[in-house]
């Protein structure tokens, strides 16, 4: 389980990315890299981390389902994910 402070930091970064997205796109298209460099570092979408929506785990994230591998396995075993069958795990 991720710390609450780490989850809050990710939420803060996401808000900043959303806030500066249009401005970053405009500056990139104009080629104004000096002004782009002056924007906050956390306003770049590259600095976001994928986290499991259930547990907050940053590692073993499955992008297609939005959860970590551990939560995915638990959900698949419980039959909560349609079309997934337990094979040999």
Buried (B, 14 or more C-beta within 10 A) or exposed (E): EBEEEEEEEBEEBEEBBEEBEEEBEEBEEEEEEEEBEEBEEBBBEEEEEBBBEBBBBBEEBEEEBBBBBBBBBBBBEEEEBEEBEEEEE
